[in-house]
Amino acid sequence: MKKSAMFWVVWAVRLLIFIFVLSLAVMNTVSVPVTFFFGLSWEMPLVLVMLIFLLLGAILGIFAMLGRLWRLKRELSILRRHV
């Protein structure tokens, strides 16, 4: 089975994005203080702080989308019963 040219272009772009993100991670290894409530403070590498907040943002976005998704699924099931 022969792969199309677009398949290889997509993988090349993915590889470039991965190399770019990896180089940013390697350059941002300096420790930064992360201060929470009640004077609680930790020292973490900047890349780890950025990764944690990226994951928290993705999880928050998924939870924000779930209500609408469930509502649309319920509406779809009701409409399928009427057909």
C-alpha positions in Angstrom: 0.0 0.0 0.0 1.5 3.3 -1.2 1.2 6.4 1.1 0.1 9.6 -0.5 2.4 12.7 -0.6 0.0 14.5 1.8 0.6 11.7 4.4 4.3 12.5 4.4 3.8 16.3 4.5 1.5 15.9 7.6 4.1 13.8 9.3 6.9 16.3 8.4 4.9 19.1 9.9 4.2 17.1 13.0 7.9 16.4 13.4 8.8 20.1 13.0 6.2 21.1 15.6 7.6 18.4 18.0 11.1 19.6 17.5 10.1 23.2 18.1 8.2 22.3 21.3 11.1 20.1 22.5 13.6 22.9 21.9 11.4 25.3 23.9 11.3 22.8 26.7 15.1 22.4 26.8 15.6 26.2 26.8 13.2 26.8 29.7 14.6 24.6 32.4 15.3 27.4 34.8 13.6 27.0 38.2 10.9 29.5 39.1 9.1 30.0 42.4 5.4 28.9 42.3 3.6 30.6 45.3 0.2 29.3 46.4 -2.2 30.4 49.2 -1.1 30.6 52.8 2.5 31.2 51.9 3.0 27.7 50.4 5.8 28.0 47.8 7.6 25.5 45.5 10.5 25.8 43.1 9.8 24.0 39.8 11.4 24.1 36.3 9.5 26.6 34.1 8.8 23.9 31.5 7.1 21.8 34.2 4.9 24.8 35.3 3.9 25.4 31.6 3.1 21.8 31.1 1.0 21.6 34.2 -1.0 24.7 33.3 -1.5 23.4 29.7 -2.9 20.2 31.0 -5.2 22.0 33.5 -6.5 24.2 30.8 -7.2 21.3 28.5 -9.1 19.4 31.3 -11.0 22.6 32.2 -12.0 23.0 28.5 -13.2 19.4 28.3 -15.3 19.8 31.4 -16.8 23.0 30.0 -17.8 21.2 26.8 -19.4 18.2 28.5 -22.7 19.8 29.5 -23.4 20.9 25.9 -22.3 17.5 24.6 -24.7 15.6 26.9 -27.5 18.0 26.0 -27.0 17.4 22.3 -26.8 13.7 22.8 -30.1 13.7 24.7 -31.7 15.9 22.0 -30.5 13.5 19.3 -31.9 10.5 21.1 -35.3 12.2 21.4 -35.3 13.1 17.7 -34.3 9.6 16.7 -37.3 8.2 18.7 -39.7 10.5 16.8 -38.5 9.3 13.4 
